[in-house]
Amino acid sequence: MVFIWRGFGWAVPATVVIGLAISQALCNSIFGEGYYENNEWPVTAAMIVSAILIGALGYFLNYKKRVVVVLGETGKKEKSKPHSLFFIPIEYWAIIIPALYFLL
């Protein structure tokens, strides 16, 4: 699969993968080996936390820290293109990821 991103769009899959890895490591170290594999709630919790982090990151990057570009020829001000993954802005992935998880 080819990933197409702009700016920090690569952070969406990285956040999900890191969240799942941390969840697995914590659950297996606290509750014992095999707990993560035998229970569904750690994955659900990791997906929800990842979605919250992705939403916050998208809001911060695409609304708070987005660069305003001044076009040289016309002097018109425009915002730079949003950080995105597969042409979808990062903050929308905070809804898409849990929806895909719960539907699949």
C-alpha angles and dihedrals in degrees: 000000000000117000116215115194141158122210111331095354088118088069092074098070091033091056092050094047094045091047092052092047093050091047092052094047093048096045094047093046095046102037101025137263116317096020093113093051094047098048131059101203097077091060091047091049091048091051092050093048091046091051091051091050092047091049092050092046092049093049092048096047101037100038111020104034102027112135121240111222122205112210110229099217100045103020089230117152119229134170116244119252115282124256105259147167118215088355091299116117114249096246092060090059087067086072099034098053098055090041091054091045095051095041096047 
